[in-house]
Amino acid sequence: MKIPLFVFFLFLALPAFTQQDTAKLTVPKDTLTVTEQLTARQLKQLYRQHRRDSIRAHKKVWLSILGGPSYNPEASLGIGGAMLMTFRMNKYDSLSQRSFIPVGFNISINGTFVAAGAGTLFFNENKFRIYIKYGYRTEPANFYGIGYDEIKRAEELRDLFNKDSVTFHKASVQFFPRFVWEIRPNIYVGTLLDYNYYYGKDMPYWMEQNPQVRKYGNKYHNIGIGGLFQYDTRDDVATPFSGIFLSAMGTLYGKYLGGDFNYEMIELEYRQFRQVFKRRSVLAWTAKSQIGIDNVPYTELPNFGNPFDLRGYAWGKYRDKSMAYGIVEYRHMFMSEEAYKRGAFWSKFGAVAWVGTGAIGKTPVDWDKWKFNYGVGLRIQLQPRKNFRLDIGKEPGQKWGIYMNMTEAF
């Protein structure tokens, strides 16, 4: 829920007026294909942009950073933003996508510090991938209990007193790599490791007395191993224009692995992407479910309302032993493909809008109260098919949530 003031300054820049004299479409040595009539100035821009992209595409490391002042009620005033690093694992492997490591960060005057992200490394002509989710966070967090009944009572406490009645301070670490091999065209199998650490303090009294908090305590770590299956036809992992992604994943956490608790997690996910109107206009939709089994600590319970799903809910508000959600999102980058190729200023900007719904319950048969969610967002392309995103989402009847991240939510 960050408010990046620097975004407003981006709109102070205006694209230069182009010349009106037309020119023949002659591009040296057939390096480009142009399908619209260009002015002499536009043709020059096109050549320069193509040359820059060609050089950058072969750069070993390409680093992009965007940031500025931020504010939210929990973290107070600070500095927030995002960094994106892309590179090739093997400079001779031209078939693999560029690997990318994004990091979102926030540092505030009340002691909040967050550095987290989710990236992908590509090897051997895309036949081997490592998906990595990582993060360190020390920040105010929300706890509304577990299940709809406790959430309702927590909302009443918050409305009667103030936000501090549902807020505590949390420190957490996560390292979650998944190793995936292509065994048939578009079919992948793999294994995974998940390490997470949690420490909570400054809890309100009612939270300290919650049965789940008393059972698991305010400090623990968990270690899990598991396997996964994927079917993936996406044309790009970070910003797909087309394709389908199906995933099934199971993880075992246990004391026998060095963790504090024994439990299991099952996750199913479906995503699809389709171009509409033009190439840089995409309709995306997803459905995802998680089911926890046995002694799942309260911070690790299936939940939604984070920057990668139903943006706009208080993070940590909706949690239970199982959850499911669905999202339909329209993504639109401004101007034409040709304008983008020649480096037109506004072609690096775009907008999105989404609607979604989600439910929680002890088991899937308890998914009977679906919550509505909607929002809009701004996109700024920092590297080809790699966007900075500013999203503003809402739960009906609640305040807007604001998020800054690199790459799309799904």
DRENDO-1510 file (C-alpha; in Angstrom, 1 decimal, always signed):
<recs>
REC; n; res; u; v; w
REC; 1; MET; +0.0; +0.0; +0.0 .
REC; 2; LYS; +2.7; +2.4; -1.0 .
REC; 3; ILE; +2.0; +5.8; -2.6 .
REC; 4; PRO; +5.0; +6.5; -4.9 .
REC; 5; LEU; +5.1; +10.3; -5.4 .
REC; 6; PHE; +7.7; +9.9; -8.2 .
REC; 7; VAL; +5.1; +8.5; -10.5 .
REC; 8; PHE; +3.4; +11.8; -10.9 .
REC; 9; PHE; +6.6; +13.4; -12.1 .
REC; 10; LEU; +6.8; +10.9; -15.0 .
REC; 11; PHE; +3.9; +12.6; -16.6 .
REC; 12; LEU; +5.6; +15.9; -16.7 .
REC; 13; ALA; +7.7; +14.6; -19.6 .
REC; 14; LEU; +6.1; +15.0; -23.0 .
REC; 15; PRO; +7.1; +13.3; -26.3 .
REC; 16; ALA; +8.7; +15.5; -28.9 .
REC; 17; PHE; +6.7; +16.7; -31.9 .
REC; 18; THR; +7.5; +14.7; -35.0 .
REC; 19; GLN; +8.3; +16.2; -38.3 .
REC; 20; GLN; +5.5; +16.0; -40.9 .
REC; 21; ASP; +7.7; +15.5; -44.0 .
REC; 22; THR; +7.3; +11.9; -45.2 .
REC; 23; ALA; +10.2; +9.6; -46.1 .
REC; 24; LYS; +10.7; +6.4; -48.0 .
REC; 25; LEU; +10.8; +3.3; -45.8 .
REC; 26; THR; +14.4; +2.2; -46.4 .
REC; 27; VAL; +16.1; +0.4; -43.6 .
REC; 28; PRO; +19.7; -0.6; -44.0 .
REC; 29; LYS; +20.3; -4.3; -44.8 .
REC; 30; ASP; +16.7; -5.4; -44.2 .
REC; 31; THR; +17.2; -5.3; -40.5 .
REC; 32; LEU; +13.6; -4.3; -39.8 .
REC; 33; THR; +10.2; -4.8; -41.2 .
REC; 34; VAL; +8.0; -1.7; -41.1 .
REC; 35; THR; +4.2; -1.9; -41.9 .
REC; 36; GLU; +3.2; +1.8; -41.5 .
REC; 37; GLN; +4.3; +5.0; -43.2 .
REC; 38; LEU; +6.9; +6.9; -41.1 .
REC; 39; THR; +8.2; +10.5; -41.1 .
REC; 40; ALA; +11.9; +11.0; -41.5 .
REC; 41; ARG; +12.2; +11.7; -37.7 .
REC; 42; GLN; +10.3; +8.5; -36.9 .
REC; 43; LEU; +12.5; +6.5; -39.2 .
REC; 44; LYS; +15.5; +7.8; -37.5 .
REC; 45; GLN; +14.0; +7.0; -34.1 .
REC; 46; LEU; +13.2; +3.5; -35.3 .
REC; 47; TYR; +16.8; +2.8; -36.4 .
REC; 48; ARG; +18.3; +4.2; -33.2 .
REC; 49; GLN; +15.9; +2.2; -31.0 .
REC; 50; HIS; +16.6; -1.0; -33.0 .
REC; 51; ARG; +20.3; -0.5; -32.5 .
REC; 52; ARG; +19.9; +0.1; -28.7 .
REC; 53; ASP; +17.7; -3.0; -28.3 .
REC; 54; SER; +20.2; -5.1; -30.3 .
REC; 55; ILE; +23.1; -4.0; -28.0 .
REC; 56; ARG; +21.1; -4.4; -24.8 .
REC; 57; ALA; +19.8; -7.9; -25.8 .
REC; 58; HIS; +23.4; -9.1; -25.8 .
REC; 59; LYS; +24.4; -7.3; -22.5 .
REC; 60; LYS; +25.5; -9.7; -19.9 .
REC; 61; VAL; +23.7; -7.8; -17.2 .
REC; 62; TRP; +20.9; -5.2; -17.6 .
REC; 63; LEU; +19.9; -3.4; -14.5 .
REC; 64; SER; +16.8; -1.1; -14.1 .
REC; 65; ILE; +15.8; +0.8; -11.0 .
REC; 66; LEU; +12.7; +2.9; -10.3 .
REC; 67; GLY; +11.9; +4.4; -6.9 .
REC; 68; GLY; +10.9; +7.4; -4.9 .
REC; 69; PRO; +9.1; +8.6; -1.7 .
REC; 70; SER; +6.3; +6.3; -0.4 .
REC; 71; TYR; +3.7; +6.3; +2.3 .
REC; 72; ASN; +1.2; +4.0; +3.9 .
REC; 73; PRO; -0.5; +4.0; +7.3 .
REC; 74; GLU; +1.4; +1.0; +8.7 .
REC; 75; ALA; +4.9; +1.8; +7.4 .
REC; 76; SER; +4.7; +5.6; +7.6 .
REC; 77; LEU; +6.8; +7.8; +5.4 .
REC; 78; GLY; +9.7; +6.2; +3.6 .
REC; 79; ILE; +11.4; +5.3; +0.3 .
REC; 80; GLY; +10.0; +2.5; -1.9 .
REC; 81; GLY; +10.6; +1.2; -5.4 .
REC; 82; ALA; +11.8; -1.8; -7.4 .
REC; 83; MET; +14.9; -3.1; -9.1 .
REC; 84; LEU; +15.1; -5.5; -12.1 .
REC; 85; MET; +18.2; -7.3; -13.2 .
REC; 86; THR; +18.1; -9.4; -16.4 .
REC; 87; PHE; +21.0; -11.5; -17.8 .
REC; 88; ARG; +21.8; -14.7; -19.8 .
REC; 89; MET; +23.1; -17.7; -18.0 .
REC; 90; ASN; +25.0; -18.6; -21.2 .
REC; 91; LYS; +25.9; -16.0; -23.7 .
REC; 92; TYR; +26.0; -18.6; -26.5 .
REC; 93; ASP; +22.4; -19.8; -25.7 .
REC; 94; SER; +20.3; -17.5; -27.8 .
REC; 95; LEU; +17.1; -19.7; -27.4 .
REC; 96; SER; +16.7; -19.3; -23.7 .
REC; 97; GLN; +14.8; -16.3; -22.4 .
REC; 98; ARG; +16.8; -13.8; -20.4 .
REC; 99; SER; +16.8; -14.7; -16.7 .
REC; 100; PHE; +15.4; -12.1; -14.4 .
REC; 101; ILE; +15.7; -11.2; -10.8 .
REC; 102; PRO; +13.3; -8.5; -9.5 .
REC; 103; VAL; +13.4; -7.0; -6.0 .
REC; 104; GLY; +10.8; -4.7; -4.5 .
REC; 105; PHE; +11.9; -2.6; -1.5 .
REC; 106; ASN; +10.6; -0.3; +1.1 .
REC; 107; ILE; +12.4; +1.5; +3.9 .
REC; 108; SER; +10.5; +3.8; +6.3 .
REC; 109; ILE; +11.1; +6.0; +9.3 .
REC; 110; ASN; +9.2; +3.6; +11.7 .
REC; 111; GLY; +11.8; +0.8; +11.1 .
REC; 112; THR; +10.0; -1.0; +8.2 .
REC; 113; PHE; +12.4; -2.8; +5.9 .
REC; 114; VAL; +11.3; -5.0; +3.0 .
REC; 115; ALA; +13.3; -6.6; +0.2 .
REC; 116; ALA; +11.4; -9.3; -1.7 .
REC; 117; GLY; +10.8; -10.7; -5.2 .
REC; 118; ALA; +10.2; -13.7; -7.4 .
REC; 119; GLY; +12.4; -14.4; -10.4 .
REC; 120; THR; +13.3; -17.1; -13.0 .
REC; 121; LEU; +16.6; -18.5; -14.3 .
REC; 122; PHE; +16.7; -20.1; -17.7 .
REC; 123; PHE; +19.2; -22.8; -18.8 .
REC; 124; ASN; +19.8; -25.1; -21.8 .
REC; 125; GLU; +17.5; -23.5; -24.4 .
REC; 126; ASN; +14.7; -23.1; -21.8 .
REC; 127; LYS; +14.7; -26.8; -21.0 .
REC; 128; PHE; +15.7; -26.2; -17.4 .
REC; 129; ARG; +14.4; -23.5; -15.2 .
REC; 130; ILE; +14.8; -22.4; -11.6 .
REC; 131; TYR; +11.9; -20.3; -10.2 .
REC; 132; ILE; +12.9; -18.5; -7.1 .
REC; 133; LYS; +10.8; -16.6; -4.5 .
REC; 134; TYR; +12.8; -14.8; -1.9 .
REC; 135; GLY; +12.3; -12.1; +0.7 .
REC; 136; TYR; +13.2; -10.5; +4.0 .
REC; 137; ARG; +10.5; -8.4; +5.8 .
REC; 138; THR; +10.3; -6.6; +9.1 .
REC; 139; GLU; +7.1; -4.6; +9.1 .
REC; 140; PRO; +3.7; -4.0; +10.6 .
REC; 141; ALA; +1.3; -6.9; +9.6 .
REC; 142; ASN; -2.4; -7.6; +9.9 .
REC; 143; PHE; -4.1; -10.5; +11.8 .
REC; 144; TYR; -7.8; -10.8; +11.6 .
REC; 145; GLY; -8.0; -14.3; +12.9 .
REC; 146; ILE; -8.7; -17.5; +11.0 .
REC; 147; GLY; -11.9; -18.0; +9.1 .
REC; 148; TYR; -14.8; -15.7; +8.4 .
REC; 149; ASP; -16.2; -15.7; +11.9 .
REC; 150; GLU; -13.0; -14.5; +13.5 .
REC; 151; ILE; -12.5; -11.9; +10.7 .
REC; 152; LYS; -15.9; -10.4; +11.4 .
REC; 153; ARG; -15.1; -10.0; +15.1 .
REC; 154; ALA; -11.7; -8.5; +14.3 .
REC; 155; GLU; -13.3; -6.0; +12.0 .
REC; 156; GLU; -15.7; -5.0; +14.8 .
REC; 157; LEU; -12.7; -4.5; +17.1 .
REC; 158; ARG; -10.9; -2.4; +14.5 .
REC; 159; ASP; -14.0; -0.2; +13.9 .
REC; 160; LEU; -14.6; +0.2; +17.6 .
REC; 161; PHE; -11.0; +1.0; +18.5 .
REC; 162; ASN; -8.5; +1.6; +15.7 .
REC; 163; LYS; -6.2; -0.3; +13.3 .
REC; 164; ASP; -3.8; -1.2; +16.0 .
REC; 165; SER; -6.3; -3.7; +17.3 .
REC; 166; VAL; -5.5; -5.9; +14.2 .
REC; 167; THR; -1.9; -5.0; +13.7 .
REC; 168; PHE; +1.3; -6.5; +15.1 .
REC; 169; HIS; +5.0; -6.4; +14.0 .
REC; 170; LYS; +6.3; -9.3; +12.0 .
REC; 171; ALA; +9.8; -10.3; +10.9 .
REC; 172; SER; +10.0; -13.0; +8.2 .
REC; 173; VAL; +12.4; -14.7; +5.8 .
REC; 174; GLN; +11.6; -16.9; +2.9 .
REC; 175; PHE; +13.7; -18.8; +0.3 .
REC; 176; PHE; +11.6; -20.9; -2.1 .
REC; 177; PRO; +13.4; -22.3; -5.2 .
REC; 178; ARG; +11.7; -24.7; -7.6 .
REC; 179; PHE; +13.8; -26.7; -10.1 .
REC; 180; VAL; +12.0; -27.6; -13.3 .
REC; 181; TRP; +13.0; -29.8; -16.3 .
REC; 182; GLU; +11.2; -30.1; -19.6 .
REC; 183; ILE; +10.6; -33.8; -20.3 .
REC; 184; ARG; +8.4; -33.3; -23.4 .
REC; 185; PRO; +7.6; -30.2; -25.4 .
REC; 186; ASN; +5.8; -27.8; -23.0 .
REC; 187; ILE; +5.6; -30.5; -20.2 .
REC; 188; TYR; +7.7; -29.9; -17.1 .
REC; 189; VAL; +8.4; -31.8; -13.9 .
REC; 190; GLY; +10.4; -30.7; -10.9 .
REC; 191; THR; +11.3; -30.6; -7.3 .
REC; 192; LEU; +11.3; -27.8; -4.7 .
REC; 193; LEU; +12.6; -26.6; -1.4 .
REC; 194; ASP; +10.9; -24.1; +0.9 .
REC; 195; TYR; +12.4; -22.4; +4.0 .
REC; 196; ASN; +10.5; -19.9; +6.0 .
REC; 197; TYR; +11.1; -18.1; +9.3 .
REC; 198; TYR; +8.7; -16.0; +11.3 .
REC; 199; TYR; +8.9; -13.9; +14.5 .
REC; 200; GLY; +6.0; -11.8; +15.8 .
REC; 201; LYS; +5.8; -9.1; +18.5 .
REC; 202; ASP; +3.7; -6.2; +19.8 .
REC; 203; MET; +0.6; -8.3; +19.4 .
REC; 204; PRO; -2.8; -7.0; +20.6 .
REC; 205; TYR; -4.2; -8.9; +23.6 .
REC; 206; TRP; -6.9; -10.7; +21.7 .
REC; 207; MET; -4.3; -12.0; +19.2 .
REC; 208; GLU; -2.1; -13.3; +22.0 .
REC; 209; GLN; -5.1; -15.2; +23.3 .
REC; 210; ASN; -6.1; -16.7; +19.9 .
REC; 211; PRO; -5.9; -20.5; +20.1 .
REC; 212; GLN; -3.8; -20.8; +17.0 .
REC; 213; VAL; -1.3; -18.2; +18.2 .
REC; 214; ARG; -1.1; -19.9; +21.6 .
REC; 215; LYS; -0.6; -23.3; +19.9 .
REC; 216; TYR; +2.2; -22.3; +17.5 .
REC; 217; GLY; +3.8; -19.4; +19.4 .
REC; 218; ASN; +5.4; -16.2; +18.0 .
REC; 219; LYS; +8.6; -17.6; +16.7 .
REC; 220; TYR; +9.2; -20.6; +14.4 .
REC; 221; HIS; +10.7; -21.9; +11.1 .
REC; 222; ASN; +9.6; -24.5; +8.6 .
REC; 223; ILE; +11.4; -26.5; +6.0 .
REC; 224; GLY; +9.6; -28.3; +3.2 .
REC; 225; ILE; +10.4; -30.4; +0.1 .
REC; 226; GLY; +8.1; -31.4; -2.7 .
REC; 227; GLY; +7.4; -32.0; -6.3 .
REC; 228; LEU; +5.5; -30.3; -9.1 .
REC; 229; PHE; +4.1; -30.8; -12.6 .
REC; 230; GLN; +3.6; -28.0; -15.2 .
REC; 231; TYR; +2.1; -27.6; -18.7 .
REC; 232; ASP; +3.4; -24.3; -20.1 .
REC; 233; THR; +2.9; -22.8; -23.6 .
REC; 234; ARG; +3.4; -19.2; -22.6 .
REC; 235; ASP; +5.4; -17.1; -25.1 .
REC; 236; ASP; +7.1; -15.3; -22.2 .
REC; 237; VAL; +7.3; -16.1; -18.5 .
REC; 238; ALA; +7.4; -12.6; -17.2 .
REC; 239; THR; +4.9; -10.9; -19.5 .
REC; 240; PRO; +2.9; -13.4; -21.6 .
REC; 241; PHE; +0.9; -12.3; -24.6 .
REC; 242; SER; -0.4; -15.8; -25.3 .
REC; 243; GLY; -0.4; -19.3; -24.0 .
REC; 244; ILE; -1.6; -21.6; -21.1 .
REC; 245; PHE; +0.0; -22.4; -17.8 .
REC; 246; LEU; -1.2; -25.3; -15.6 .
REC; 247; SER; +0.6; -26.3; -12.4 .
REC; 248; ALA; +0.1; -28.9; -9.6 .
REC; 249; MET; +2.4; -28.8; -6.6 .
REC; 250; GLY; +2.7; -30.7; -3.4 .
REC; 251; THR; +5.0; -29.9; -0.4 .
REC; 252; LEU; +5.8; -31.8; +2.8 .
REC; 253; TYR; +7.0; -29.8; +5.8 .
REC; 254; GLY; +8.3; -31.6; +8.9 .
REC; 255; LYS; +10.4; -31.8; +12.0 .
REC; 256; TYR; +12.2; -34.6; +10.2 .
REC; 257; LEU; +13.6; -32.0; +7.8 .
REC; 258; GLY; +14.6; -29.6; +10.6 .
REC; 259; GLY; +11.5; -27.5; +10.8 .
REC; 260; ASP; +9.2; -26.9; +13.8 .
REC; 261; PHE; +5.9; -28.4; +12.6 .
REC; 262; ASN; +4.6; -31.2; +10.4 .
REC; 263; TYR; +2.1; -30.3; +7.7 .
REC; 264; GLU; +1.4; -30.5; +4.0 .
REC; 265; MET; +0.4; -28.1; +1.3 .
REC; 266; ILE; -1.3; -28.8; -2.1 .
REC; 267; GLU; -1.5; -26.1; -4.8 .
REC; 268; LEU; -3.3; -26.1; -8.1 .
REC; 269; GLU; -3.1; -23.2; -10.6 .
REC; 270; TYR; -4.4; -22.3; -14.1 .
REC; 271; ARG; -3.5; -19.3; -16.2 .
REC; 272; GLN; -4.3; -18.3; -19.8 .
REC; 273; PHE; -3.4; -15.4; -22.0 .
REC; 274; ARG; -4.9; -14.2; -25.3 .
REC; 275; GLN; -4.2; -11.2; -27.5 .
REC; 276; VAL; -7.2; -9.0; -28.2 .
REC; 277; PHE; -7.4; -6.0; -30.6 .
REC; 278; LYS; -3.6; -5.9; -31.2 .
REC; 279; ARG; -0.4; -7.7; -30.1 .
REC; 280; ARG; +0.2; -5.5; -27.1 .
REC; 281; SER; -3.3; -5.9; -25.8 .
REC; 282; VAL; -3.9; -9.0; -23.7 .
REC; 283; LEU; -6.7; -10.6; -21.8 .
REC; 284; ALA; -5.4; -12.7; -19.0 .
REC; 285; TRP; -7.2; -14.9; -16.5 .
REC; 286; THR; -6.2; -17.2; -13.7 .
REC; 287; ALA; -7.7; -19.5; -11.0 .
REC; 288; LYS; -5.7; -20.9; -8.1 .
REC; 289; SER; -6.4; -23.0; -5.0 .
REC; 290; GLN; -4.4; -24.0; -1.9 .
REC; 291; ILE; -5.2; -26.7; +0.7 .
REC; 292; GLY; -3.3; -27.1; +3.9 .
REC; 293; ILE; -3.3; -30.4; +5.8 .
REC; 294; ASP; -2.4; -31.1; +9.5 .
REC; 295; ASN; -0.6; -28.6; +11.7 .
REC; 296; VAL; -0.2; -25.5; +9.4 .
REC; 297; PRO; +1.1; -22.5; +11.4 .
REC; 298; TYR; -1.2; -19.5; +11.2 .
REC; 299; THR; +1.3; -17.4; +9.2 .
REC; 300; GLU; +1.6; -20.1; +6.6 .
REC; 301; LEU; -2.1; -20.8; +6.1 .
REC; 302; PRO; -3.5; -20.4; +2.6 .
REC; 303; ASN; -4.5; -16.8; +2.1 .
REC; 304; PHE; -5.1; -14.1; -0.6 .
REC; 305; GLY; -4.7; -10.4; -0.7 .
REC; 306; ASN; -1.1; -9.9; -1.6 .
REC; 307; PRO; +0.6; -8.1; -4.6 .
REC; 308; PHE; +0.4; -11.2; -6.7 .
REC; 309; ASP; -3.3; -12.1; -6.6 .
REC; 310; LEU; -6.3; -10.2; -5.3 .
REC; 311; ARG; -4.7; -6.8; -4.8 .
REC; 312; GLY; -6.6; -4.5; -2.5 .
REC; 313; TYR; -7.4; -6.7; +0.5 .
REC; 314; ALA; -5.5; -6.2; +3.7 .
REC; 315; TRP; -2.6; -8.5; +3.4 .
REC; 316; GLY; -3.2; -11.4; +5.9 .
REC; 317; LYS; -6.8; -10.7; +6.4 .
REC; 318; TYR; -8.3; -13.7; +4.7 .
REC; 319; ARG; -6.7; -17.0; +5.8 .
REC; 320; ASP; -7.9; -20.5; +6.6 .
REC; 321; LYS; -6.9; -24.2; +5.9 .
REC; 322; SER; -8.0; -23.8; +2.2 .
REC; 323; MET; -8.6; -21.0; -0.2 .
REC; 324; ALA; -9.4; -20.3; -3.9 .
REC; 325; TYR; -9.6; -17.3; -6.1 .
REC; 326; GLY; -10.1; -16.2; -9.7 .
REC; 327; ILE; -9.0; -13.1; -11.6 .
REC; 328; VAL; -9.8; -11.7; -15.1 .
REC; 329; GLU; -7.3; -8.9; -16.1 .
REC; 330; TYR; -7.1; -6.7; -19.2 .
REC; 331; ARG; -3.6; -5.4; -20.1 .
REC; 332; HIS; -3.1; -2.7; -22.6 .
REC; 333; MET; +0.2; -1.1; -23.7 .
REC; 334; PHE; -0.3; +2.3; -25.5 .
REC; 335; MET; +0.4; +2.9; -29.2 .
REC; 336; SER; +1.2; +0.5; -32.0 .
REC; 337; GLU; +3.9; -2.2; -32.3 .
REC; 338; GLU; +5.7; +0.0; -34.8 .
REC; 339; ALA; +5.7; +2.9; -32.5 .
REC; 340; TYR; +7.1; +0.7; -29.7 .
REC; 341; LYS; +9.9; -0.6; -32.0 .
REC; 342; ARG; +11.0; +2.9; -32.9 .
REC; 343; GLY; +11.1; +3.9; -29.2 .
REC; 344; ALA; +8.1; +6.2; -29.0 .
REC; 345; PHE; +7.9; +7.6; -25.5 .
REC; 346; TRP; +4.3; +6.7; -24.7 .
REC; 347; SER; +4.7; +3.2; -26.1 .
REC; 348; LYS; +6.5; +2.3; -22.9 .
REC; 349; PHE; +3.4; +3.0; -20.9 .
REC; 350; GLY; +0.3; +0.9; -20.4 .
REC; 351; ALA; -2.7; +0.3; -18.2 .
REC; 352; VAL; -4.6; -2.6; -16.7 .
REC; 353; ALA; -7.9; -3.3; -15.1 .
REC; 354; TRP; -9.1; -6.4; -13.3 .
REC; 355; VAL; -12.0; -8.0; -11.4 .
REC; 356; GLY; -11.6; -11.0; -9.1 .
REC; 357; THR; -13.2; -13.1; -6.4 .
REC; 358; GLY; -11.9; -15.3; -3.6 .
REC; 359; ALA; -13.1; -17.6; -0.8 .
REC; 360; ILE; -11.6; -19.3; +2.2 .
REC; 361; GLY; -12.8; -22.3; +4.4 .
REC; 362; LYS; -11.6; -25.2; +6.5 .
REC; 363; THR; -12.1; -27.4; +3.4 .
REC; 364; PRO; -13.2; -26.7; -0.2 .
REC; 365; VAL; -16.8; -27.5; +0.6 .
REC; 366; ASP; -16.8; -24.4; +2.8 .
REC; 367; TRP; -16.1; -22.1; -0.1 .
REC; 368; ASP; -19.6; -20.5; +0.1 .
REC; 369; LYS; -18.8; -16.8; +0.8 .
REC; 370; TRP; -17.0; -15.3; -2.2 .
REC; 371; LYS; -15.4; -11.9; -1.8 .
REC; 372; PHE; -15.3; -9.4; -4.7 .
REC; 373; ASN; -12.2; -7.5; -5.7 .
REC; 374; TYR; -11.4; -5.0; -8.5 .
REC; 375; GLY; -8.7; -2.5; -9.4 .
REC; 376; VAL; -6.7; -0.7; -12.1 .
REC; 377; GLY; -3.0; -0.2; -12.7 .
REC; 378; LEU; -0.2; +1.6; -14.5 .
REC; 379; ARG; +2.6; -0.1; -16.4 .
REC; 380; ILE; +6.0; +1.3; -17.3 .
REC; 381; GLN; +8.2; -0.9; -19.5 .
REC; 382; LEU; +11.8; -0.7; -18.3 .
REC; 383; GLN; +13.1; -3.6; -20.4 .
REC; 384; PRO; +11.5; -5.6; -23.3 .
REC; 385; ARG; +8.7; -7.6; -21.8 .
REC; 386; LYS; +9.6; -6.5; -18.3 .
REC; 387; ASN; +7.3; -3.9; -16.7 .
REC; 388; PHE; +7.2; -1.9; -13.5 .
REC; 389; ARG; +3.7; -2.0; -12.2 .
REC; 390; LEU; +1.7; +0.3; -9.9 .
REC; 391; ASP; -1.6; -1.3; -9.0 .
REC; 392; ILE; -4.5; +0.2; -7.0 .
REC; 393; GLY; -7.0; -2.5; -5.8 .
REC; 394; LYS; -10.1; -2.4; -3.6 .
REC; 395; GLU; -12.3; -4.6; -1.4 .
REC; 396; PRO; -15.8; -3.1; -1.5 .
REC; 397; GLY; -16.4; -1.1; +1.7 .
REC; 398; GLN; -12.7; -0.8; +2.5 .
REC; 399; LYS; -9.8; +1.5; +1.6 .
REC; 400; TRP; -7.8; +1.2; -1.6 .
REC; 401; GLY; -4.6; -0.8; -1.5 .
REC; 402; ILE; -1.6; +0.5; -3.5 .
REC; 403; TYR; +1.3; -1.8; -4.7 .
REC; 404; MET; +4.6; -1.3; -6.5 .
REC; 405; ASN; +6.4; -4.3; -8.1 .
REC; 406; MET; +8.3; -5.6; -11.1 .
REC; 407; THR; +6.7; -7.9; -13.6 .
REC; 408; GLU; +3.0; -8.9; -13.8 .
REC; 409; ALA; +1.0; -10.3; -10.9 .
REC; 410; PHE; +0.5; -13.6; -12.8 .
</recs>
